Amino acid sequence: MTLTFDTTRQLPEVARQLLEAFPDERFFAFFGKMGVGKTTLIKALCARLGVEDNVCSPTFAIINEYSAANGEPVYHFDFYRLKDISEAYNIGYEEYFYSGYYCFTEWTEKVESLLPDRYLRLEMEEESGRRTLTATVVEN
């Protein structure tokens, strides 16, 4: 699935389309350069899931936990500052990655070897203000 959008006003619709197109997926692995809009799209996905918490990038904490409207946790990871993959082990990544709850990961390339056997790969690109999002289910 490929979606294109120009403004952040379109993100609620992009989030709706993603969640409806992939209703069984819970692990969303984001890939893209800094500033392409990964965190902003995650905010829209969380809003669609009924998260009322302040959704922000967990750059320093590595993980933020939110509560969806149904009471289930939603996990948001930012691996940008990860210096070594052992740091992912130290936070107990397995407990989150294999929980069955929504997991949204940024800077996923830093922990790609740890990803579950099945996940939704979201590649974001930006050119002249127009963003392209390609979503693909990966099964290893």
Secondary structure as GFF3:
##gff-version 3
##sequence-region A 1 140
A	DSSP	beta_strand	2	5	.	.	.	ID=ss1
A	DSSP	three_ten_helix	8	10	.	.	.	ID=ss2
A	DSSP	alpha_helix	11	21	.	.	.	ID=ss3
A	DSSP	beta_strand	27	31	.	.	.	ID=ss4
A	DSSP	alpha_helix	38	48	.	.	.	ID=ss5
A	DSSP	beta_strand	63	67	.	.	.	ID=ss6
A	DSSP	beta_strand	73	78	.	.	.	ID=ss7
A	DSSP	alpha_helix	86	90	.	.	.	ID=ss8
A	DSSP	alpha_helix	93	97	.	.	.	ID=ss9
A	DSSP	beta_strand	102	106	.	.	.	ID=ss10
A	DSSP	three_ten_helix	108	114	.	.	.	ID=ss11
A	DSSP	beta_strand	118	127	.	.	.	ID=ss12
A	DSSP	beta_strand	130	139	.	.	.	ID=ss13
###
